[in-house]
Amino acid sequence: MTMRDHSAIEELLSAEVLGGLDDRDREALYREMGEHGPDCAECRQLRDEYGEVAGRMAFAMDPAPIRPELEEETVELARMRGEAVPYRRVRGGRAGLWLVRRRHRRPHILRPLVAAAAAVLLFFGGWAARDLIEGGGPPFDVTTARVVTFQGEAGDLAVAYRPGQTGAYVFGSNLQAPPSNRVYEVWMFQEGTPVRGACFRPKPGGTSLTYLDANLETAQQMAVTVESPSCPSAPTTQPILLADLT
């Protein structure tokens, strides 16, 4: 049996969860799922998983006013993927409900990491997330944040932090689940010495949002390893994801 590609469907469902589909995008989602047919088990699984995430988000957050610039800032972060650059405010955004859209559409509208980044921007931009952030941590102003992506085959992961200040958010999507008796552990490397950050397990569907109570100004690299739930004080395995902070 030929394996069907579900990447476009997953990307559209990611946007739908965040309220980011217009009529044209929704038609594209229905068309993609229609081509797979009503008996596609993976389509049903994706729909169920993203529906569960949407329900959890609805009960986990209290809304607050959204800044008019937030839509453009979200698009700016999408364009910054793979780059370590200061986050800047983009003026001229549209007031009202923010949507994850690009001005020049392509068949694949979003990568899952962009959806995760948009969710983080939503938290930072004036929403309070009670149950979705592992390790706690307050929201902070994204206009002063630096965003760096990790490299590796285990999924899409990025870190947002303010240089010189304590506190960082590691967020991702499309993350492979570690074995049931293992967790992911985040490390900061200072002059080659690993410093423990936090442990986490991806949520259903491969998403994560973890707070680090750390100042990354003196770190040159970050890494993620697979560790025991005890979260050892030094890595015991080789990194599966790496980020360069220099």
C-alpha atoms as one frame of an Amber mdcrd trajectory, in Angstrom:
protein
   0.000   0.000   0.000   1.293   3.471  -0.890   1.817   5.726   2.135   0.046
   9.066   1.775   1.697  12.349   2.705  -0.198  14.008   5.574   2.097  17.021
   6.072  -0.257  19.515   4.384  -3.231  18.255   6.406  -1.293  18.468   9.663
  -0.143  22.000   8.887  -3.683  23.138   8.114  -5.042  21.468  11.251  -2.333
  23.217  13.291  -3.541  26.554  11.964  -7.185  25.620  12.533  -6.507  24.923
  16.215  -5.097  28.446  16.580  -7.976  30.065  14.686  -5.764  30.796  11.712
  -7.788  29.464   8.762  -9.790  31.651   6.429 -12.364  30.258   3.992  -9.753
  29.556   1.326  -7.513  27.692   3.757 -10.445  25.702   5.135 -11.440  24.656
   1.618  -7.856  23.489   1.075  -8.082  21.394   4.257 -11.353  19.780   3.186
  -9.965  19.139  -0.287  -6.811  17.472   1.080  -8.799  15.266   3.466 -11.319
  14.466   0.727  -8.543  13.170  -1.512  -7.543  10.761   1.260 -11.115   9.529
   1.644 -13.334   8.912   4.692 -11.516   5.712   5.635  -8.081   7.295   6.147
  -7.134   6.304   9.707  -4.303   8.807   9.984  -6.563  11.683   8.935  -9.024
  10.719  11.671  -6.218  10.450  14.208  -4.834  13.877  13.298  -8.301  15.428
  13.481  -8.916  13.862  16.914  -5.520  14.878  18.301  -5.722  18.485  17.149
  -9.325  18.683  18.323  -8.190  17.589  21.783  -5.460  20.239  21.807  -7.984
  22.901  20.805 -10.288  21.867  23.638  -7.478  21.950  26.191  -6.367  25.387
  25.019  -9.906  26.727  25.336 -10.097  25.697  28.988  -6.477  26.484  29.886
  -6.344  30.167  28.964  -7.954  33.400  30.006  -8.110  35.925  27.164  -6.776
  39.447  27.329  -6.666  42.201  24.714  -4.377  41.390  21.778  -2.017  44.013
  20.394  -2.668  45.025  16.772   0.937  44.182  15.841   0.721  40.547  16.956
  -0.270  39.103  13.568   2.699  40.696  11.810   5.040  39.675  14.625   3.906
  36.079  14.184   4.637  36.219  10.468   8.012  37.790  11.215   8.922  34.882
  13.492   7.925  32.418  10.783  10.336  34.140   8.419  13.096  34.043  11.020
  13.143  30.250  11.201  16.725  29.073  11.391  18.090  32.529  12.174  19.227
  33.989  15.495  18.203  37.613  15.211  16.754  40.190  17.615  12.993  40.143
  17.585  11.556  43.443  16.380   8.100  44.918  16.279   6.544  45.199  12.831
   4.146  48.102  12.533   0.992  48.259  10.497  -0.610  45.094  11.869  -4.366
  44.659  11.723  -6.434  44.937  14.895  -8.739  42.166  16.016  -8.297  38.386
  15.999  -4.746  37.455  15.029  -4.347  34.972  12.204  -1.341  32.993  11.053
  -1.170  33.847   7.364   1.489  34.618   4.811   0.935  37.230   2.154   2.211
  34.953  -0.619   0.469  31.621  -0.249   2.053  28.306  -1.055   0.573  24.795
  -1.014   2.009  24.195   2.464   0.721  27.125   4.483   2.427  26.430   7.804
   5.106  24.283   9.280   4.141  22.864  12.689   6.910  24.889  14.331   5.293
  28.077  13.071   2.045  27.050  14.741   3.892  26.368  17.988   5.684  29.690
  17.718   2.385  31.423  17.135   0.982  29.770  20.240   3.944  31.012  22.251
   3.481  34.512  20.853  -0.116  34.285  21.977   1.032  33.519  25.516   3.652
  36.277  25.449   1.296  38.763  23.836  -1.227  38.960  26.648  -2.699  35.545
  27.417  -2.191  33.618  30.639  -1.443  29.912  30.129  -2.083  28.009  33.340
  -1.602  24.379  32.458   0.263  24.342  29.141   3.683  25.600  30.290   5.903
  23.068  32.029   7.978  24.633  34.796   5.776  27.726  35.226   7.173  31.092
  34.259   5.638  34.475  33.477   4.916  35.815  29.987   7.364  38.360  28.610
   7.427  40.936  25.844   8.320  39.288  22.534   9.512  42.585  21.084  12.691
  42.192  23.158  13.101  38.430  22.657  15.730  36.562  20.672  14.531  33.368
  19.000  16.946  30.569  18.069  15.978  27.252  16.483  17.484  23.869  17.304
  18.907  21.615  14.600  18.301  17.864  14.528  16.001  15.106  13.351  13.944
  14.693  16.536  11.473  17.463  15.683  11.059  21.234  15.536  12.282  23.109
  18.619  13.205  26.716  19.398  14.094  28.877  22.392  12.942  32.450  23.053
  14.784  34.563  25.615  15.801  38.107  26.461  19.590  38.580  26.485  20.814
  39.580  29.908  17.617  38.609  31.700  16.547  35.457  33.504  13.869  33.327
  31.905  13.513  31.494  28.601  10.867  29.442  26.842  11.700  26.297  24.892
   8.852  25.470  22.532   8.357  23.003  19.747   6.159  20.757  17.687   6.393
  17.601  15.623   8.608  16.193  18.382   9.219  12.474  18.524   8.053  10.916
  21.781  10.886   9.531  23.933  10.507   6.004  25.340   7.909   5.714  28.100
  10.600   5.573  30.795  12.582   8.530  29.438  12.260  12.313  29.148  13.951
  15.065  27.193  16.411  17.218  29.123  17.509  20.694  28.013  21.092  21.826
  28.611  22.956  25.120  28.362  26.681  24.921  27.572  28.981  27.514  29.142
  32.574  27.245  27.913  31.915  23.602  27.083  30.398  22.753  30.481  26.779
  21.525  30.455  24.351  23.219  32.842  21.041  21.525  33.523  17.972  23.389
  32.281  14.719  21.418  32.536  13.135  18.080  31.707   9.968  17.644  29.676
   7.899  15.214  27.658   6.091  16.352  24.508   2.328  16.672  24.699   0.077
  14.452  22.566   0.718  15.420  18.978   4.370  16.274  19.665   4.057  19.821
  21.034   5.906  21.278  24.022   6.237  24.549  25.907   8.775  24.591  28.749
  10.033  27.442  30.924  13.731  27.657  31.856  14.602  29.618  34.990  18.004
  30.528  33.583  20.007  33.403  32.105  21.307  32.368  28.679  23.646  35.331
  28.210  26.733  33.301  29.174  25.698  30.180  27.228  27.187  29.461  23.824
  25.131  26.377  22.959  22.026  24.499  23.987  21.266  20.824  23.566  18.567
  18.253  24.225  19.322  14.706  25.336  17.197  11.689  26.245  17.494  10.994
  29.969  15.845   9.173  32.860  12.944  10.873  34.686  15.332  11.668  37.547
  16.847  14.386  35.309  20.573  13.783  35.910  22.918  16.693  36.600  25.109
  15.802  33.593  24.196  14.366  30.165  24.363  10.586  29.862  23.528  10.363
  26.137  24.484  12.158  22.946  22.444  15.269  21.998  19.567  14.777  19.583
  18.972  18.530  19.104  21.495  21.394  19.154  21.229  25.192  19.076  24.027
  27.724  18.571  23.527  30.886  20.657  26.628  32.746  19.495
